[in-house]
Amino acid sequence: MQLLKPGYQKVVDEIAGFAWSKLDQNELLAVARAYYYFSVQFCETVEIACRKYPNDERQFELRDGECNTDNLSPYPCIAEPGEKLNHDEFMRRTLAISSLSPEARARVDRLGAKYLAQVRRTDEDTRIMSLPAYEDGGLEAVFSAVLHAKDWDHPALRAFHHFLVGHIKLDSDPDAGHGSLCRHLVPDDRIIPLWTAFRDILVEAAPKLLH
């Protein structure tokens, strides 16, 4: 008998099924800027998990792989050899070399502020249980789909590409990847609003994803 997918997995599949290959360079830059806000809340959530479960060594190991880490270093103009930084800082520096227009930046930043406000209203337990849904296959599916975009010929997009490929590598090992460090938290469908908020900021940043 085939098991039903959890509701949040349906949102993951929806995002992965977007028209990523149709995005032009500016739309992909807008997606990168939108993703930055996800990376901010993700690092916050890891810190929340470490604070709430101070005896869970796996959460601290996950933090070591996402925050103050050199696993994306070096990268030209972004990270020096051996430099340790949070992954949201890698994205912030990536956006600093983007050519997205001031108007487009302001538009996505408004979306990002709305997204962060929604996530931060979510209770801590729900945020924590979102971690395995992200790290144990969810983000790998999304990132693999984003890589179907065609035009990466821009310094910021090449850095974003490096970020995505690096994260797929960090998450993809079923036994030693980041998913194995938080799988025991067991997500349920209370996290659906977190995934739909992520979906919505991506679509609002680049509406062509729905075409």
C-alpha positions in Angstrom: 0.0 0.0 0.0 1.4 3.4 -1.0 1.8 5.8 1.9 0.3 9.2 1.6 2.7 12.1 1.4 2.6 14.5 4.3 0.9 17.8 3.4 4.2 19.8 3.6 5.8 17.4 1.0 3.1 18.4 -1.4 4.3 22.0 -1.1 7.9 20.9 -1.6 6.8 19.1 -4.8 4.9 22.2 -5.9 8.0 24.4 -5.5 10.2 21.8 -7.2 7.7 21.7 -10.1 7.8 25.5 -10.8 9.1 26.8 -14.2 12.6 27.4 -13.0 14.0 27.0 -16.5 12.0 30.0 -17.7 13.5 32.5 -15.4 15.7 35.2 -16.9 18.7 36.7 -15.1 16.9 39.4 -13.2 14.2 37.0 -12.0 16.8 34.6 -10.8 18.5 37.4 -9.0 15.1 38.2 -7.3 14.8 34.6 -6.2 18.3 34.7 -4.7 17.3 37.9 -2.8 14.1 36.2 -1.6 16.1 33.1 -0.6 18.3 35.2 1.6 15.3 35.8 3.9 14.8 32.1 4.2 18.4 31.6 5.2 18.0 34.2 7.9 15.1 32.4 9.5 16.8 29.1 9.0 19.9 30.2 11.0 17.6 31.6 13.6 15.7 28.3 13.9 18.9 26.3 14.4 19.9 28.7 17.2 16.4 28.2 18.7 16.9 24.4 18.6 20.3 24.6 20.3 18.9 26.8 23.0 15.8 24.6 23.6 17.7 21.4 23.5 21.1 22.2 25.1 21.9 18.5 25.6 21.2 17.5 22.0 24.7 17.3 20.5 23.2 16.8 17.0 21.7 20.3 17.0 25.0 21.8 17.8 26.6 19.8 15.1 24.0 21.1 12.7 24.7 24.6 13.8 28.4 24.0 13.2 27.5 23.1 9.6 25.3 26.1 9.0 26.7 28.9 11.2 30.2 30.1 11.7 31.5 27.5 9.2 34.0 27.5 6.3 32.2 24.8 4.3 31.3 27.3 1.6 34.8 28.9 1.6 36.6 30.1 -0.3 34.6 31.8 -2.9 35.8 34.9 -5.0 34.6 38.2 -3.6 32.4 36.4 -1.0 34.5 34.3 1.4 38.2 34.1 2.0 40.0 30.7 2.2 39.2 29.2 5.6 36.8 32.1 6.5 34.0 31.0 8.8 30.6 32.7 8.4 26.9 31.9 8.7 25.3 30.8 5.5 22.9 33.8 5.6 26.0 36.0 5.7 27.3 34.2 2.6 24.0 35.1 0.9 24.1 38.7 2.2 27.5 39.2 0.6 26.2 37.5 -2.6 23.4 40.0 -2.8 25.8 42.9 -2.4 27.3 42.2 -5.8 23.9 41.8 -7.5 22.8 44.1 -10.3 19.2 43.9 -9.4 17.6 47.4 -9.7 16.9 49.4 -6.6 13.2 49.1 -7.2 13.3 45.3 -7.5 15.5 45.1 -4.4 13.0 47.2 -2.4 10.1 45.1 -3.7 11.8 41.8 -2.6 12.9 43.3 0.7 9.3 44.1 1.5 8.3 40.5 0.7 11.2 39.4 2.9 10.1 41.5 5.8 6.6 40.1 5.5 8.0 36.5 5.3 10.2 36.9 8.4 7.3 38.4 10.4 5.2 35.4 9.6 7.9 32.9 10.5 8.7 34.7 13.7 5.1 34.5 14.8 5.3 30.7 14.6 5.9 28.9 17.9 9.3 27.6 18.6 8.4 23.9 18.6 6.9 24.2 15.1 10.0 26.1 13.8 12.3 23.4 15.3 10.3 20.5 13.7 10.7 22.2 10.3 14.4 21.6 10.4 14.3 17.9 9.2 11.7 18.8 6.6 14.3 21.3 5.2 17.5 19.3 5.7 16.3 15.8 5.1 15.3 16.1 1.4 13.1 19.2 1.2 15.7 21.8 0.4 17.7 19.3 -1.7 14.6 18.9 -3.9 14.1 22.7 -4.1 17.7 23.5 -4.8 18.0 20.8 -7.5 15.0 22.3 -9.2 16.4 25.9 -9.0 19.5 24.6 -10.7 17.4 24.0 -13.8 17.4 27.8 -14.4 19.4 28.6 -17.5 21.2 31.9 -17.0 23.8 31.9 -14.3 26.2 34.3 -16.1 26.4 36.9 -13.4 28.8 37.1 -10.4 26.0 37.0 -7.8 24.3 34.1 -9.6 27.5 32.1 -9.8 27.9 32.6 -6.1 24.3 31.5 -5.5 24.9 28.5 -7.7 27.9 27.6 -5.5 25.7 28.0 -2.4 23.0 25.6 -3.9 25.4 23.0 -5.0 27.3 23.1 -1.7 24.1 22.6 0.2 22.9 19.7 -1.9 26.2 18.1 -1.0 25.8 18.8 2.7 22.3 17.5 2.8 22.3 14.6 0.4 24.2 11.9 2.4 21.4 9.9 4.2 23.7 8.8 7.0 26.2 11.7 7.4 24.4 14.7 5.9 22.6 17.4 7.8 19.3 15.6 7.6 20.7 12.8 9.8 21.3 15.4 12.5 17.7 16.5 12.9 15.7 13.6 11.6 14.7 12.6 15.1 12.7 15.8 15.5 9.9 14.3 13.3 8.0 17.0 11.4 4.2 17.0 11.0 1.8 19.1 9.1 2.0 22.0 11.6 4.9 23.1 9.4 2.8 23.5 6.3 2.4 27.3 6.8 6.2 27.6 6.9 6.6 25.8 3.6 3.7 27.8 2.0 5.3 31.0 3.2 8.5 30.0 1.5 6.7 29.1 -1.6 4.8 32.4 -1.6 7.9 34.6 -1.3 9.6 32.7 -4.2 6.5 33.2 -6.4 6.0 36.8 -5.5 9.6 37.5 -6.2 9.5 35.8 -9.6 5.9 35.4 -10.8 7.1 33.7 -14.0 7.7 30.6 -11.8 3.9 29.8 -12.2 4.0 30.0 -16.0 
